Amino acid sequence: MTTLDHPRSPTRIPFPTVDEIARHCHQSTEPETVHIEVHLPGPINPDRLRTAFTQALHLHPRILMREAPGPWYRRRYEWELTDTPDVEVVTFPPPTRDTLKQARTRSLDQAPPLTASPPIRLEAVTLPHGTTLLLTVNHTALDGPACLRVLATAAELYGGHSNAPTAPPTRPPDTPEPLTATPSVWTPPARVAHGTPDPSPGGNGLLVTELGVPHRPKGSPYTVNDQLMVTTALMIAHWNREHGAHPRPLRITMPVDDRPRGTDMPIGNGTRLVEVTFAPDELAHAADHRMGELLHRTATRTRTLKALTRPQLGHGASLLTAPVVPVAWRATLTRGLRRAAAPWTSTTLLSNIGRIPYALDFGGSTGRAHAVWFSAPARMPRGLTVTTASTAGKLHVALRWSRTLLGPGDGAHLRDLFEHYLHTTEEHEE
């Protein structure tokens, strides 16, 4: 038998740091999924969508992967790249009154398995006035912007219209500036106060809403992202005051994504995490004459944090994933450290995708996306995440929470608080 008669061994890639930490901390009761929801004005052809999405997977082959099996004493988890999908990725649930609600629930509660390539699924939900594409991503393997890039490729293949990314807003480069005094990183931050959880806790709840993109005076030194950061901080501070929580510093995790948005975009988990801190007194009276001052300070902090060079999850995570002992031993250590560090975990996560850079134009009667929502996992001890994106001049906000912390009524109240404080950030004039 010649070497040509042997099947080709699949390519294997060691888990990057972010993937390994997520794999260690897997929890079936609150799976780490990313939910992406794209609303289109018209109907979609099932066969054409399935063909276009499958072709898009092959054009971004890094997404065609599964976790490779290995002995307990292996020193790394590895991704195994596959030539074709192991499962049917695109499905079309039968249309009913609650089809979209049920698809959202699946997206929050059922993660695509890592053992089948690719670890994503796409549901096309038929609605009376259009189609919703609901993409569920296993966050151990991939993040939202990477999967949106794949969906943009599928849209171009489906409709024949260019989905090349628009140029990002032109801004001067971020340069480190001296940070104003903020509470010590050794001070445990505030937790989101418990509301009225669901009677049967477990998994995540979700609320999505559409708001106007907040106005900024021309030439403002702060960005919409800074306005969203301040809004999120004021929302939680207000919520905690209402629930009698002792004032503590708020620490908000912010993903930063420096990847290009073209077809050469690296597929995987490509964001790095920074933390923006607010002292209790900064938020106590910010809704009046101090709002402008708070926005300026926040802009300084976010610019400085984004300009700093650091590993995606910090230096500690890099040490934890060094392949010097079996990965199973590192998993046990990582889970223990995560439990011990829970009091120092940030208060919440704000993930601002920003303006969606792709048209997501499927052409013909299907049309172009008029709304795109994302949501990030909301496991305890954070228990609440805020994810924002803008499409067609509108801000699309998703609040996602752990059902052990909050219930649907709590989510609605937090949405109202978010809308109120977002409005206060745009009333400030230079």
C-alpha positions in Angstrom: 0.0 0.0 0.0 1.4 3.4 -0.9 1.1 6.5 1.3 -1.5 7.8 -1.1 -3.8 5.0 0.0 -3.8 6.2 3.6 -6.5 8.8 4.6 -5.1 12.2 5.2 -4.7 13.0 8.9 -6.9 16.0 9.9 -5.0 19.2 10.8 -5.0 19.8 14.6 -4.6 23.2 16.3 -3.9 23.5 20.1 -6.7 25.4 22.0 -5.7 29.1 22.4 -5.8 30.4 25.9 -9.4 31.8 25.7 -10.7 28.5 24.4 -9.0 26.4 27.0 -10.2 28.5 30.0 -13.8 28.4 28.6 -13.5 24.6 28.1 -12.3 24.2 31.7 -15.2 26.1 33.1 -18.0 24.5 31.0 -21.2 24.3 32.9 -24.3 22.6 31.5 -26.8 24.6 33.6 -25.6 27.9 32.1 -24.0 27.1 28.8 -21.7 29.7 27.3 -23.4 30.5 24.0 -23.4 33.6 21.8 -26.8 34.4 20.3 -27.0 36.4 17.0 -30.3 37.4 15.6 -30.7 38.9 12.1 -34.0 40.3 10.9 -34.7 40.4 7.2 -37.8 42.0 5.6 -38.7 39.1 3.2 -38.9 35.3 2.9 -35.8 33.2 2.3 -35.3 30.1 0.1 -34.3 27.2 2.2 -32.2 25.4 -0.4 -30.3 28.5 -1.5 -29.6 29.5 2.1 -28.3 26.0 3.0 -26.1 26.0 0.0 -24.8 29.5 0.5 -24.0 29.0 4.2 -22.3 25.7 3.5 -20.1 27.4 0.9 -19.4 30.2 3.3 -18.1 27.6 5.9 -15.7 26.3 3.3 -14.5 29.8 2.5 -13.7 30.3 6.2 -12.3 26.8 6.9 -11.1 27.6 10.5 -14.8 27.4 11.5 -15.0 23.8 10.4 -13.6 22.3 13.6 -14.4 19.9 16.5 -12.6 19.0 19.7 -10.1 16.2 19.0 -10.3 13.2 21.3 -7.2 12.5 23.5 -6.0 10.7 26.6 -6.5 12.1 30.1 -2.8 12.9 30.4 -2.6 15.0 27.3 -1.1 18.5 27.9 -3.5 20.4 25.5 -6.9 20.3 24.1 -6.8 20.4 20.3 -9.2 21.5 17.6 -9.4 19.1 14.7 -10.2 20.8 11.3 -12.6 18.9 9.1 -13.2 19.0 5.3 -17.0 19.1 5.7 -19.6 19.7 8.4 -20.4 16.7 10.6 -24.0 17.9 11.1 -26.6 19.8 9.2 -26.0 23.3 10.4 -29.0 25.1 8.9 -32.5 24.2 10.0 -36.0 25.6 9.4 -38.3 25.2 12.4 -42.0 25.0 11.5 -43.6 28.4 11.8 -45.9 28.9 14.8 -46.8 31.8 17.0 -43.9 31.1 19.4 -41.3 29.8 16.9 -38.9 32.8 17.4 -39.3 32.7 21.2 -38.6 29.0 21.2 -35.5 29.5 19.0 -34.2 32.2 21.3 -34.7 29.8 24.3 -32.7 27.1 22.5 -30.0 29.6 21.7 -29.6 30.5 25.4 -30.0 27.0 26.9 -28.5 24.5 24.3 -25.0 25.0 23.2 -23.9 23.3 19.9 -21.6 20.4 20.9 -17.8 20.8 20.6 -17.5 17.2 19.4 -19.3 17.9 16.0 -18.0 20.3 13.3 -18.8 23.2 13.2 -19.9 24.2 16.8 -22.6 26.5 15.5 -26.2 26.2 14.3 -28.4 28.5 12.2 -32.1 28.5 12.4 -34.2 30.3 9.8 -37.5 31.4 11.4 -40.4 32.4 9.1 -42.4 35.3 10.5 -45.5 37.1 9.1 -43.4 40.0 8.0 -40.1 38.5 7.0 -37.4 36.1 8.2 -35.2 35.9 11.3 -31.9 34.1 11.1 -30.9 33.0 14.6 -27.2 31.9 14.9 -26.1 30.0 18.0 -22.4 29.8 18.7 -20.5 27.7 21.3 -18.4 30.5 22.9 -15.6 28.0 23.8 -14.8 27.9 20.1 -15.9 31.2 18.5 -17.2 34.7 19.1 -19.9 36.8 17.6 -18.0 39.0 15.3 -16.2 36.0 13.7 -19.5 34.3 13.0 -21.1 37.5 11.7 -18.2 37.6 9.1 -19.2 34.0 8.0 -22.9 35.1 7.8 -21.9 38.1 5.7 -20.1 35.8 3.2 -23.2 33.6 3.1 -25.4 36.7 2.3 -23.1 37.6 -0.6 -23.2 34.1 -2.0 -27.0 33.9 -1.6 -27.9 37.3 -3.1 -25.0 38.2 -5.3 -24.6 41.6 -3.7 -21.4 42.8 -2.2 -21.2 42.5 1.6 -17.7 44.0 1.9 -17.3 45.8 5.2 -17.7 49.5 5.4 -14.7 51.5 6.6 -14.7 52.0 10.4 -15.1 55.5 11.8 -12.0 57.6 11.4 -10.6 58.5 14.9 -7.1 59.5 16.1 -5.1 56.6 17.4 -5.7 55.7 21.1 -2.7 56.7 23.2 -2.2 55.9 26.8 -3.0 58.8 29.1 -2.7 59.0 32.9 -5.7 57.4 34.5 -7.7 59.3 37.1 -7.7 57.7 40.5 -10.0 54.6 40.5 -10.6 52.1 43.2 -8.0 49.4 43.8 -8.3 46.2 41.7 -8.1 44.4 45.1 -11.4 45.9 46.2 -14.3 43.4 45.5 -16.6 45.2 43.0 -20.4 45.5 43.4 -22.6 42.6 42.4 -25.9 43.1 40.6 -28.5 42.9 43.3 -30.9 40.0 43.3 -34.3 40.7 41.8 -37.2 38.2 41.5 -35.7 35.1 39.9 -37.7 32.6 37.9 -39.5 30.0 40.0 -37.4 27.3 38.3 -33.9 28.8 38.0 -31.3 27.7 35.5 -30.1 29.0 32.2 -30.4 32.6 30.9 -33.2 35.0 30.2 -33.2 37.5 27.4 -34.8 40.8 26.5 -34.1 42.7 23.2 -35.1 46.3 22.4 -34.5 48.9 19.7 -33.5 52.4 20.7 -32.2 55.5 18.9 -28.4 55.9 18.6 -27.5 58.5 21.3 -26.7 62.0 20.0 -23.2 63.4 20.7 -22.3 67.1 20.3 -20.0 67.6 17.3 -16.4 67.2 18.2 -17.1 65.4 21.5 -14.0 63.7 23.0 -16.1 60.7 24.0 -17.7 58.1 21.7 -21.0 56.3 21.7 -19.2 53.4 23.4 -18.4 55.7 26.3 -22.0 56.8 26.5 -23.1 53.1 26.6 -20.5 52.4 29.3 -21.8 55.3 31.4 -25.4 54.2 30.8 -24.7 50.7 31.9 -22.9 51.9 35.1 -25.8 54.3 36.0 -28.4 51.6 35.3 -26.8 49.1 37.7 -26.1 51.7 40.3 -29.7 52.8 40.2 -30.9 49.1 40.4 -28.7 48.4 43.3 -29.8 51.5 45.2 -33.4 50.4 44.7 -32.6 47.0 46.2 -30.7 48.3 49.2 -27.3 47.1 48.1 -24.3 48.7 49.9 -22.5 51.1 47.5 -19.3 49.5 46.0 -17.2 50.3 43.0 -18.6 49.1 39.7 -16.2 47.2 37.4 -17.4 46.7 33.8 -15.7 44.2 31.5 -15.4 45.6 27.9 -14.2 43.4 25.0 -11.9 45.1 22.5 -11.6 43.7 19.0 -8.8 44.8 16.8 -9.3 42.3 13.9 -10.0 43.4 10.3 -13.5 42.8 9.1 -12.7 41.5 5.6 -12.6 38.0 4.4 -9.1 37.6 6.0 -10.6 38.1 9.4 -9.2 35.5 11.9 -12.0 33.2 12.9 -12.1 32.2 16.6 -12.2 34.0 19.9 -10.4 37.2 18.9 -11.3 39.8 21.5 -9.3 40.9 24.5 -10.9 41.9 27.8 -10.3 45.1 29.7 -12.1 46.4 32.8 -13.5 49.9 33.3 -14.0 50.9 37.0 -16.3 53.5 38.5 -16.2 54.7 42.1 -19.6 54.9 43.9 -19.5 58.7 44.2 -18.9 59.2 40.5 -22.3 57.7 39.8 -24.3 59.1 42.7 -25.2 62.5 41.0 -23.9 62.0 37.5 -27.4 62.5 35.9 -27.2 66.2 36.5 -24.4 68.7 36.0 -21.7 66.1 36.5 -22.6 64.0 33.4 -20.2 65.8 31.1 -17.4 65.3 33.6 -18.2 61.6 33.9 -18.3 61.1 30.1 -14.9 62.7 29.7 -13.3 60.6 32.5 -14.8 57.5 31.0 -13.4 58.4 27.6 -9.9 58.8 29.0 -10.2 55.4 30.8 -11.4 53.5 27.7 -8.9 55.1 25.4 -6.0 54.2 27.7 -7.2 50.6 28.3 -7.7 50.0 24.6 -4.2 51.3 23.9 -2.4 49.1 26.4 -0.9 45.8 25.1 -1.8 42.8 27.2 -2.9 39.1 26.6 -6.5 38.5 25.9 -7.4 37.4 29.4 -4.4 38.8 31.2 -1.0 37.3 32.2 -2.5 35.0 34.8 -4.6 33.1 32.2 -1.5 32.6 30.1 0.3 30.9 33.1 -2.7 28.7 33.8 -2.7 27.3 30.2 1.0 26.7 30.0 1.3 23.0 28.8 3.6 21.8 31.6 1.2 19.4 33.3 -1.8 17.3 32.0 -4.7 19.6 30.9 -7.0 17.7 33.2 -5.0 18.9 36.2 -5.0 22.5 34.9 -8.8 22.2 34.5 -9.2 21.3 38.2 -6.9 24.2 39.2 -8.7 26.7 36.9 -12.1 25.8 38.2 -10.9 26.2 41.8 -9.4 29.5 41.2 -12.5 30.7 39.4 -14.6 29.9 42.4 -12.1 31.6 44.8 -11.9 34.7 42.6 -15.7 35.0 42.2 -15.9 38.0 44.6 -13.4 39.9 42.4 -15.2 39.1 39.1 -16.4 42.3 37.4 -19.9 43.5 38.0 -21.1 43.1 34.5 -20.0 42.9 30.8 -20.8 45.5 28.2 -20.1 44.2 24.7 -20.6 47.0 22.1 -20.3 45.5 18.6 -20.7 49.0 17.2 -22.1 49.7 13.8 -22.6 46.4 11.9 -19.9 46.7 9.1 -21.7 44.5 6.6 -24.9 45.2 4.6 -26.1 41.6 5.2 -28.0 42.0 2.0 -29.5 38.8 0.7 -30.9 40.4 -2.4 -34.2 40.0 -4.2 -37.3 39.7 -2.0 -35.3 38.6 1.0 -33.7 42.0 1.3 -31.2 43.6 3.7 -31.0 43.2 7.5 -32.8 46.0 9.3 -32.0 44.8 12.9 -29.2 42.7 14.3 -29.0 41.6 18.0 -26.2 39.9 19.8 -26.2 38.6 23.4 -23.2 37.4 25.4 -23.3 34.6 28.1 -24.6 35.8 31.6 -23.3 33.2 34.0 -23.0 33.9 37.7 -21.3 35.5 39.5 -21.9 38.4 37.0 -25.4 37.3 36.1 -26.1 40.1 33.7 -24.6 41.2 30.4 -25.4 44.1 28.0 -24.7 43.7 24.3 -25.3 46.5 21.8 -25.0 46.9 18.0 -26.3 49.5 15.5 -28.0 48.8 12.2 -29.9 51.1 9.9 -29.4 54.0 12.3 -30.9 52.2 15.3 -29.3 50.9 18.4 -30.1 47.2 19.2 -29.7 46.3 22.8 -29.8 42.9 24.4 -30.0 42.4 28.1 -29.2 38.8 29.1 -29.3 37.5 32.7 -29.0 34.4 34.8 -32.3 33.1 35.9 -30.9 32.5 39.4 -30.4 36.3 39.7 -33.3 38.0 37.8 -36.7 37.3 36.3 -38.5 38.7 33.2 -39.9 41.7 35.2 -36.5 42.6 36.4 -35.2 42.5 32.8 -38.0 44.9 31.7 -37.2 47.3 34.5 -33.5 47.3 33.7 -34.4 48.0 30.1 -36.4 51.0 31.2 -33.5 52.2 33.3 -31.0 51.7 30.4 -33.2 53.8 28.1 -33.6 56.6 30.6 -29.9 56.9 31.4 -28.9 56.6 27.7 -31.1 59.7 27.1 -29.4 61.6 29.9 -26.0 61.1 28.3 -27.1 62.8 25.1 -28.5 65.9 26.9 -25.1 67.2 27.7 -23.8 69.9 25.4 -20.3 71.3 25.3 
